[in-house]
Amino acid sequence: MAANPHRSNQGFTIIELVIVVVVIGILAVTAGPVFFGREGFDENFFQARLHSVLRLQQQRAMQNTTQCFGVRIEADRFGAVDDCAAVAIPNPLPSTGSGISTSEAASANVTIASSAVIVPYTLAFNALGCPIEAPGKCEDAVNHEFTITGVSSLKVCVGRQGYIDVGACP
């Protein structure tokens, strides 16, 4: 078979290529910092980890009613504790994900505050999963709203009935 003599090689023109390069450049300049910048990363990391550690310790307290489980909150970090009388976060942490390590806290410019009690303190949970400062009924507890402040401010709420959620307390 003979090749079609009317068929020519088609490709992109130089104008089309320049337009594509310009569009990619504009996207890189405007969207790049959103995806690759660290602004707000530390606060989001602390918020997610605090939410996770609080839920873990709450579940442990509901499963094992003979031991006190809580979360020790300090001004720049927090950690899970298996003794509610603990006055310090274990260093190093017993496991990855059980709090914020000293090195993670040092590299982040984040502070933690509570609406209920002056930091530092230990928030414990009873067998019903309610936050307590001393053993008692859930109705005796108050909402604990943690504010994580860095470039922006994020919140984690531990409701008086034990509901833990990201965001401000209702």
C-alpha positions as CSV (number, residue, x, y, z in Angstrom):
1,M,0.0,0.0,0.0
2,A,1.2,3.4,-0.8
3,A,1.2,6.2,1.8
4,N,-1.5,8.9,1.5
5,P,0.1,11.9,-0.3
6,H,-2.4,14.3,1.2
7,R,-1.6,13.4,4.8
8,S,0.8,15.7,6.5
9,N,2.5,15.4,9.9
10,Q,0.5,17.3,12.5
11,G,1.8,18.7,15.8
12,F,1.6,21.6,18.2
13,T,2.5,25.0,17.0
14,I,4.9,27.1,18.9
15,I,2.1,29.4,20.1
16,E,0.2,26.5,21.6
17,L,3.3,25.3,23.4
18,V,4.0,28.8,24.8
19,I,0.5,29.1,26.1
20,V,0.7,25.8,27.9
21,V,4.0,26.7,29.5
22,V,2.5,30.1,30.6
23,V,-0.6,28.4,32.1
24,I,1.6,25.8,34.0
25,G,3.8,28.7,35.3
26,I,0.8,30.6,36.6
27,L,-0.6,27.5,38.3
28,A,2.8,26.7,39.9
29,V,3.1,30.3,41.3
30,T,-0.4,30.4,42.7
31,A,-1.1,26.8,43.8
32,G,2.4,25.7,44.7
33,P,2.6,27.3,48.2
34,V,-0.8,25.9,49.1
35,F,0.4,22.3,48.5
36,F,4.0,22.6,49.4
37,G,4.1,25.3,52.2
38,R,4.2,24.4,55.9
39,E,1.9,27.2,57.0
40,G,-0.7,25.7,59.3
41,F,0.8,22.2,59.0
42,D,1.9,22.0,62.7
43,E,-1.5,23.1,64.0
44,N,-3.3,20.5,61.9
45,F,-0.8,17.8,62.9
46,F,-1.3,18.7,66.6
47,Q,-5.1,18.8,66.3
48,A,-5.3,15.4,64.6
49,R,-2.8,13.8,67.0
50,L,-4.6,15.3,70.1
51,H,-8.0,14.0,68.8
52,S,-6.5,10.6,68.3
53,V,-4.8,10.3,71.7
54,L,-7.9,11.6,73.6
55,R,-10.1,8.9,71.9
56,L,-7.5,6.2,72.5
57,Q,-7.2,7.0,76.2
58,Q,-11.0,7.3,76.5
59,Q,-11.5,3.8,75.0
60,R,-8.8,2.3,77.2
61,A,-10.5,3.8,80.3
62,M,-13.8,2.3,79.3
63,Q,-12.2,-1.2,78.7
64,N,-10.1,-1.3,81.8
65,T,-12.0,0.2,84.8
66,T,-9.3,-0.7,87.4
67,Q,-6.7,1.7,86.0
68,C,-6.8,5.4,85.4
69,F,-6.1,6.5,81.8
70,G,-5.7,10.1,80.8
71,V,-3.9,12.7,78.6
72,R,-1.3,15.0,80.1
73,I,-1.6,18.4,78.5
74,E,1.4,20.8,78.7
75,A,1.8,24.3,77.1
76,D,3.6,22.9,74.0
77,R,2.9,19.2,73.9
78,F,0.7,16.4,75.2
79,G,0.9,12.7,75.8
80,A,-1.0,9.6,76.9
81,V,-0.4,8.6,80.5
82,D,-1.5,5.4,82.3
83,D,-1.3,6.9,85.7
84,C,-3.5,9.9,86.3
85,A,-1.3,11.2,89.1
86,A,1.6,11.6,86.6
87,V,3.1,15.1,86.6
88,A,5.1,14.7,83.4
89,I,4.8,13.2,79.9
90,P,7.1,10.2,79.5
91,N,10.2,11.0,77.5
92,P,10.6,9.3,75.1
93,L,7.0,8.5,74.4
94,P,6.2,4.8,74.9
95,S,4.9,4.4,71.3
96,T,4.6,6.4,68.2
97,G,1.3,8.3,68.1
98,S,0.8,8.4,71.9
99,G,1.4,12.2,72.0
100,I,3.8,14.8,70.8
101,S,7.5,14.1,71.4
102,T,9.9,16.7,72.8
103,S,11.6,17.0,69.4
104,E,8.3,17.5,67.6
105,A,7.3,20.2,70.1
106,A,10.7,21.9,69.8
107,S,10.4,22.1,66.0
108,A,6.8,23.4,66.0
109,N,5.9,26.8,67.1
110,V,2.6,25.8,68.7
111,T,1.0,26.4,72.1
112,I,-1.9,24.5,73.7
113,A,-4.5,26.1,76.1
114,S,-7.6,24.7,77.7
115,S,-10.9,26.5,78.4
116,A,-11.5,24.4,81.6
117,V,-8.3,24.3,83.6
118,I,-4.9,26.0,83.6
119,V,-2.3,24.0,81.6
120,P,-0.4,21.8,82.6
121,Y,-2.9,19.2,83.8
122,T,-4.0,15.7,83.2
123,L,-7.4,15.0,81.7
124,A,-8.6,11.6,82.8
125,F,-11.6,9.5,81.7
126,N,-14.0,7.4,83.9
127,A,-15.5,4.0,82.9
128,L,-18.3,5.8,81.0
129,G,-15.8,7.7,78.9
130,C,-16.5,11.0,80.5
131,P,-13.8,13.5,81.2
132,I,-13.1,13.8,85.0
133,E,-10.7,15.5,87.2
134,A,-11.7,13.2,90.1
135,P,-13.9,10.1,90.0
136,G,-17.5,11.1,89.7
137,K,-20.5,11.2,87.5
138,C,-20.4,12.5,83.9
139,E,-22.8,15.4,84.9
140,D,-20.1,16.7,87.3
141,A,-17.6,17.3,84.5
142,V,-17.3,20.3,82.3
143,N,-16.5,20.7,78.6
144,H,-12.8,20.8,77.9
145,E,-12.0,22.9,74.8
146,F,-8.3,22.8,73.7
147,T,-7.0,25.6,71.5
148,I,-4.0,24.8,69.5
149,T,-2.3,28.1,68.4
150,G,0.4,28.7,65.8
151,V,0.0,30.5,62.6
152,S,-3.7,29.8,62.9
153,S,-5.9,28.5,65.8
154,L,-7.6,25.1,65.8
155,K,-9.8,23.5,68.5
156,V,-10.5,20.1,69.9
157,C,-13.6,19.6,72.2
158,V,-14.1,17.0,74.8
159,G,-17.7,17.3,75.8
160,R,-18.9,16.7,79.4
161,Q,-20.6,13.5,78.3
162,G,-17.4,12.2,76.6
163,Y,-18.0,13.2,73.0
164,I,-14.6,14.1,71.4
165,D,-14.6,16.1,68.2
166,V,-12.4,18.6,66.3
167,G,-13.7,22.2,66.5
168,A,-15.2,24.4,69.2
169,C,-17.4,23.0,71.9
170,P,-21.2,23.7,71.4
